[in-house]
Amino acid sequence: MSKKLYIIATPIGNINEISKLAISTLNNCNYFFCEDTRNSKKLFNLLDISIDKKFFYSLNSINERKVIENFDFNKNEYCLLSDAGYPILSDPGFLLINHFITNKWEIQVVNGPCSM
């Protein structure tokens, strides 16, 4: 089975900005690359999504290359989360997305709030 990366837009200050599809994806996925794992876990708490059996990996401008090079992509689905809005506009994630493109793995954008 092919790998899949969900790029999820997160709320920019108002929890009600999050889409139903984003909530469903957060509930169903177990592996998360996060700009800041603490902020992502706060989001899960606000949305009343259990973090049991979910794995959070910090992905930032300092460690992104090393994390991707050393990560064992042995699961099928992953999510990329920024602290607010869409990942990679000014957040880490470019190298992760490029890794998925290079390997011809699927990428799906889960729309939501945007500061533009």
Order of alpha helices (4+ residues) and beta strands (2+ residues): beta-alpha-beta-alpha-beta-alpha-beta-alpha-beta
